[in-house]
């Protein structure tokens, strides 16, 4: 058994298989999950685990070269806006409908227990060298 890092075996395995340019959608419980991408559903109950906890855990494991969120987050969820803009200074914002379209091309979707609107971000994997 792993001693540190991400212990969820499905998530750890999915992360190990990602490559440069692959998309990872980290989403709240309300985000529609498209058919196709691999889904790791971590939602236990409303708010558990939180979007911030899952995002920070993933950022400790991944190299991210870009991030995209819904522009509606600014008006509807100031806490998520602050979190995302703090983690991703070059955060791209698109209409929520466009984010849903882009998420269909993600390689992995990680569903959190977050129950606040627009706590979603599409990450683009980078390389560590």
N, C-alpha and C positions, 0 to 999 in steps of 0.2 A: 504494500500500500504506500502511496505517495505520502511523504512527510510534510510537504509544504506546497504552496501554490494552489491551483484549482484541483479540488478533490473529486468533483463530479466527473465520472469516467467518460460519459458521453460528450461532455463539453471539452474535457482535456483532449480526447481523441479527435474531435472535430477541429479544434484549434491547431493541433499538430499537422493536420492535413491542408491547412491554408497556405496559399502562395501569394506572391506579389500581385497586387491588383485585385485580389478577391474581395468581395463585399461581405460585411457582417452587419446585419441589422440587429440593434439592441432596442427592444420595444416594450411598451407598456401592455397591460392586459387588454386594452381596447383596440390595439392596432390589428387590422385584418392580416392574417397570416396566409400568404399565397401558397398554392401547391408548388412543389418543385424544390425549393431550397431545404436543406437539412434543418430541422427544428430541434432545439434543446429548450424545453419548457421548464424554467426554474420556479414558476409561480407557485407559491404555497398557499397564500391567502392575500387579500388586498393589502398592498404595501410591503409584502415580504416575499422575496428580497426586494429591496428598493432599487430603483433605476441607478442611483448613485453608487450603491454597493457593487452592483453587477458591472457597471461601466468601469469603475476603478479597478476591480479585479481583472477585467479583460485587458485594460491598459497596462497592467503589470506584466501581462503575458504576451502582448502583441506590439508590433511596430505599426503605427498608423500614419499614413501619409496624407490623409484627407478625411473630412467628415462632412456629412450633409444632414440637415434637419429641416423640419417643416417651418416655414416662415410664421405660421400661426402660433408657434410656441412663445413668441415675444409677448403677445397680448394675453394668451390664455394660461401661461405657466411661467411666471417670473423666476421661480426657483430652478426649473430645468434650463431656462435661458442662461442664468448665471453659471450654472454648472457646465453647460456645453461651451459657452464662450470662454470660460476659464480654462477648460481643457484643450480647446481647439481654437486658437486665435484666428485662423483662416476659415472658420466655419462657413460653409455654403448653406444658404437658405433657399428653399424652393417651396412652391405651394404643396400642401399636404397630399393632394391627389397625385402630384408628380412624385413625391416621396414613396407613395404606395406603388406606383408604376416601377420606380427604380428598385424597390425592395424585391420585386419578382426576379431580378437578376442577381440577387445576393447568393452567395454560396452557403451561408449559415445565418439562421435567425435564432437569437437568444431572447426568449420571452421572460420578462421580469414580473414581479407581482405589483409593480407600480400602478396606481389607480388614479393618477392625475393626468390631465389631457396633454397630448403632444410630447410625452417623455419618450421620444424615439430618436434614434440617430443611426445613420448608415455610415459605417466605417469602411475605408479603403485601406487594405493592408499594404504595408511597405516592406522593406528588407532591412536587416540589421547591419549591413555593411555598406 
